[in-house]
């Protein structure tokens, strides 16, 4: 049988997998490659070697891994952030930013092993950074040599589902920076184990109002000391309480994004399929208005229901919010065409399974 050469007119299908070797019946077979290494594919179909790089400066410690993250304050002020073992250095205009005669840097809690799992979302001169083992940080810029990295003091949440057990909590006072909160039992607290030392820094919502406090120390599995952040509604024993969703006990969000004027976090260790949306236009406020009339701009907590554990790995804000999980991609929308997402109309659907068209009929590679 005579050999037939397939005419290749473009490479818009990109790099294709060996699982479709010989599948020339597929439309994308003729526009894909087995290997594309150091190649850029242009929208009109041509392929070209990627541009080179420029050596600017050696990192602080070449024996350790580092990660470069972009920071775009404006069209004229952009930076490259060098994240290393517990530090950040800053680059601008093809050089490192110095303070006096030494490179300007700030300290971080992130170790070398943590760097690949950092996720971030930026708005103007503020970048939110999250990692499942650390509380959410906010990196702020006020000048070339003035950057701060602080824990985010989230307002009124987010919280876990409210208590459904018979366990009551009793506060010694409704205000104060060192009140005692006593539980009648460990049932319903941290899988029935009671308060843990890792709960220090965790929020507690208590009573019928918006009152909540932050745990500052743990005395026992049923007693903690807390600082009231918003006046509690009662000092009587009540079953109306909820613990904060994020802590050293439960883990912290693993990914973050902005979507429709909301700051969105997702995927903690204890709640790998849950998304938390801030109030609209108030990025650090997660008040769901639990005891009031829920408004369209209130915060949202949504857990994806599926037949398997689909831990959320990434968020990507496009026309809809794309939620990437280990089992597939989901899209978040307001339920109707161009409807904004609200607490009462949020809709999350799994995208149709897409087949990745791959073949092995040609290789383009540049070292």
C-alpha positions, 0 to 999 in steps of 0.5 A: 500500500502506498504511503500517504503524507499528511499535510500539516498546515498549523499547530493549533492543537498543541502537544498531543498524547500517544494515546491517539496515535494513528487517529487521523480520523480526528479533526485535530490530528492534523494540527498537533505534535507529539512533542513541543519543547521550548516552542510557542504556538501562535493563534494563526497556527505557526510555531516558533522557538520561544524567546530567550531569557536574561540573567539578572542576578543570582538568587539569595541562596542558589543551593535552595529552590526559589520561585518567581511570582509576578506582581503587576501594580500598574502598566508602568510599575511591575515587579518580580518577587523572588520567594525563597526559604522564609524571605521575599526579594523584589525585582524591577526594571531588570534589577533587584531593589536595594535598600542602601547597599543591600537587597531589600527583602522581607521575612515570610513563614514559607519554607523551601518545601512550601513554595510550589504550593503557594497560590495567590490572587492580586488586586492593585497593590495587594496580593493574597497568598494562601497555603494549606498549612498557613493562615492566609497572608496579605502582601501590600506595597506602598513603595519600592522599598516598603512592603508588608506581609501580614495575616489577614484579620477576616471579619465574621467568618467564615464558620463551619456549619452551626452546631447540631448537638446538645453541647452548649457553650457559655461565655463569662462575658459579652465583651473583653480581651480575655473571657472564658468560654466553657463547653458542656461536653466535647461532643460536636467539637473537633470530631468529639475530641474537644478544643485543641491547642491548634485551635488558638487563633480560631474564631467562635460564633456564639449566640443569635447575633453577629457576636464572635470571638477569637481563641487566644489560649486553651485550658482544657478540651472544654475550656478556652480563653478568647478575645471578643471581636464583636459583642456576644449576644448572651452569657447564658449557655447556648447550643447556638454556636459555630467554630471557624472554618480555618485553623491549624486544626482544620487547615487553611485554604489551598487556593484563591481567586477574585470573582465578581467583586468577591474574594474566593478561597477553596480547598482546606484540609478538612473541607477539600471540596468547599468554596468560601466567597466573601461579601461582594466588594468587601474582600475580608468580610465573610459574614453570611448573615446567618441570623438575619435576612440573607442579602444578595451581597452576603458571603457564601459557603458552598460545598461541591457534592460528588460521588468521590472526594474531589479536592479542589486544586485551583480556581480560574476566573473567566466568564464563569469561575472554573474550579479545578478538582482532582476529578474534573472541572466545575463551573460556578455561575449565577444560574442564568445568563450573566446573572451575578452569583448570590447566596440564593442562586449560586450554581456549580456544575461539572463541565462536560468531560473533554477529550484531549486529542493527542497523536505522535505524528510529528515532533518539534523540539528546541533545547 
